[in-house]
Amino acid sequence: MTATPRYQQIKDSIVDGIRDGRFPPGSRIPSELDLAASFGVSRMTVNKAIRDLAESGLVNRIAGSGTFVAEAKAVSPLLDINNIAEEIRARGHTHSADVLEIGRVPAADAVAVPLGVRLGDAVGHTLIVHFESGVPIQLEDRYVNLAWAPDYLAQDFTRITPNQYLMDACPLTDIEHTVEAVLPGAAEQAALGIAAAEPCILVHRRTWSGPHLVSFARLWHPGSRYKLRSQTHVR
């Protein structure tokens, strides 16, 4: 049996420390000199282990200060239509939601065009904050064409997410995403509990069921708590 390389042993030890709470987010891990002495290896071996951890995003190296455990961020796939509640539970955390607004509203210019309805048409609107273990990670501002999802406004969105309802009521077949980095306005700051200077990831999402354009949503995420991932297979 091949012995585990020493640099891998160092990596495993640090990862175990992060997982069991010995090295919480933001804490400084032992120096390279201390790790070299503890494991009886060269500093070059330790450096390789730390470099691998930094490349994977688990730690941050700060010149002159040391190496620190990175703050954990929720990760969401960019190219899929996923249920945020399921994503959160898959990470071993608890999902909850606070419905700030729900009702029929006339479609303004900023909604009518992306939703494919006429100006002033009645559309369903929900404004929901999603929490991961009590921490707000997404503000979902969604508009729905009620012709294709007539019971949308009758749902209890503290128990079911809009995504889950729409997937059941009119299975979504196509998705369009536009992503930008923005600063939050006063409403977003209040809903997400963030400062005015906190950068946000804003995802504009449109979804279709067959030929029907069903919903348009603006999804706000605090940049310090969230990141998006995309993977494409290249032939």
PyMOL commands that set and color helices and strands:
alter all, ss='L'
color gray80, all
select helices_A, chain A and resi 6-19+32-39+43-55+84-90+109-115+152-154+162-169+186-192
alter helices_A, ss='H'
color red, helices_A
select strands_A, chain A and resi 59-62+66-69+74-77+95-106+122-132+135-144+174-182+200-209+212-222+226-229
alter strands_A, ss='S'
color yellow, strands_A
deselect
rebuild
show_as cartoon
